[in-house]
Amino acid sequence: FRPQNQLEKDQSGKICVEVPSDGVSVCVPAGDHTFVYDRVFGVDSNQKEVYDYAAKPIINAVLRGFNGTVFAYGQTASGKTHTMEGDIDCEVMSGVIPRMVWSIFDGIYHADDHIEFLVKVSIVEIYNERIRDLLDPKKDNLKVHEDKARGVFIGEVTETYVGCEQEIFDLMRAGSYNRHVAVTNLNDHSSRSHMVFMLTIQQKNLHDRSVK
């Protein structure tokens, strides 16, 4: 649960749920209901706690060659962007994606010398069942394809190769800017659109030439 934003404070909004200290349940006092989850993060939880529990194990698996997805779902203004992106320029407030990037490049920097990495980034937006390339907004109706070699992929999507964390953060800013431009005069845009950040990592063993 995110803390109240300024608008909610100005309107004297009331917090209608309670998070017990067990960390796995939510209580709704008005209806005398309790709901149990794998993990509940209250308003006092920080970005690092959320990342370490919910995302870091997935990132560790990605570095071992597996596919991984971190998915945030919720209504408008529930805190999805704060959780996934946060403030890129503030380490404490950085969300899942910046922390994921740091973890991945930390793994790359500490990998054996005979392992070569290629990292590329794509960012798209899904709006009314149309896929728009946020790194090249002119591509506004991309199609999903599937084949045996690549699996499921988005055809003609921009794939930008990167060599460090900052290059990824610059792409994130560009993607967010292009998304915000589309919001102009579309009040319902944010509630109907979904942003997808894709990071592809290829590892090549220079000894046996294997790739994963």
N, C-alpha and C positions, 0 to 999 in steps of 0.2 A: 504494500500500500504506500502510495506517495503521500508526502505531507500536503496540507492544504495550500493551494496557490493563492496569489494575492486577491483575485476576484472572489474566491470563496471566503476569504477572511473579511473582505470588505462587505460582503453580504451576510456576515455572521452565520456562515454555514456550520451545521452541526455534524460531527463525526458519528456515523450511525452504526459502526461495527467496532468490536473489540478484538484484539489479538492477544490471547493468553500467553504466558511465558513458555508454554510447551513448544512453541514455534511451528506447530503443525495444524492448528485449528483457528477458526474464525467464529466469533459469537455475534449474533444479532439480538441484542437485549430486547428490542421492541417486540419481536416475535418469538422470543425464547428458543432460538434455533442455534445449533452449532454445526459447522461444516468442517470436515477433516481433509487435509491435503498432505502431500509428501513434505512440503515445506512452505511456511508462510513468512514473508518478510514484512515487518511492521514499518511504521513511519520513521522509526529511528535507525533502520538498517541503512548501511552505506553501499555504494556502488561495488566496492571490492567484495563484500560479503555475497552479494547477488552473483557476481561473476564467478567467484571461486566455487560456489555450490552448483550453479545452474549451467555454466558455460565452459569452465576450464577443463573438466573431464572430456568434453567433446573436442576441444582444441587439441588436447594431448593425443586423442585418437587420430585426428587429422594428420598430425605430425608422424604418425606411424603408418600412414597411407590409406586411412579409411575416409569415407565421405561423412560429413557432419552438417547438421542444420540446427540453428537456434532461432526459434520462432516466437515472436511476441504478439499476443492477441488481446484485444480489449477495445472498449468504446472510445470515442473521441475524448481527448484530454485525460485519459486514464493513466498516462505516464509511459507509453510505449517508446516514444522517441527519447525521453529522458533515460530510460533503461538501456536501450540499444545504442544510442549515440552519446547522450550526455553532453558535457562540455569538453571538446577535444583539447582545448587549450589549458585545461585545469586537470592535473593528474587525479586529484581526489574525486572530482565530479565526472570523470570520463566513464562512459558506459561500456557495454559489452563489446562493441566493435573495436574501439580503440584498444581496449585491454587484450582482445583477441589478437590484434595486429602486433602489439608488443610481445605477447607470448610466442607467436609464430616466428618473429624475427629473432627473438632470444634463442629459440630452438635452432634456427638457421645459423646464427653466429657461433653456437657451441657445437655444431655438428662436426663430424670427422671431415678432414680435408679432402677426402676422396668422394664426398657427396656434393653434387652440384644441384642447385635449386633454381627453378624458374617460377616466378610468382606473377600472376596477372589478375586484374580487377575488372569486374563489370558491375554496373549499377542500373537497374531498371525500375520502372513504376508500372504497376498493373492498375488500370482505371477503366471501369465498365468493360472488363474482359479484353481490353486492348493493352498490349505491352509497349511501353515507350522507353527508348534508350535515353537515360538521363545524362550520359556522357556525349551523346549526339542526338539532341532532341528532334532532329529532322526525321529520324527513324521512329515513327510513332505507331506502327502497327506490325511489330515483329511477331513471328510465328514460332511455336514450340514444335520441335522435331524429336525423333528418336531413332537411333540405329544401334547395331550391336557393338560397335567400337566405342562410341561416345556416350551411349545411354541417352538420357533425356537432355536436350540442350535448346537454347534459343538461337535460331538462325540469324546471321548477320549482326549479332549484338557486338558492340564495341568491346574489345578485350585489350586493356592497356597493361603492358609489362611494367613492373615497378622494381626498384632496387633498394628501397628503404621505407621506413614507416612514414616519413613526412610526405613522400610522394602519394601514398595511399590517402593520407589525411587531406591533401590538396584535392584529390579526386572526389572525396566525400563532400568537401565544401562545394565543388563544382556541381555535383549531383544534387545536393540540397538546394543550391541556388536555382537550378533549372526546374526543380520541383516546385519551389515557391513561386516562380514566375507563372506557372500554370494555375496557381491558386487564385490569382487575380480575377475578380468578378465571378468566382465559382465558390459560393459559400459552402457547398456540400462536398467540395473536392476532397478535403482531407479525410472525411469520414467514409469515402468510397474508394480511396486509393490505397495501394499497398506498395511500399518500397522494398526492393530486394537487393541486398548487397552480396555479391558473389566473389569469392576469393579462391582462385585455383592455384594449387601448388604442385609442381612436378619435381620429383627427386630422381636424380640419375647417379647411379654408382659408377664412378669412372674406372673401377677395377674390373667389374664383370659386365658393365654396360647395361645393367638392369635398370628399369624405370618403373616408378610407382607414383 
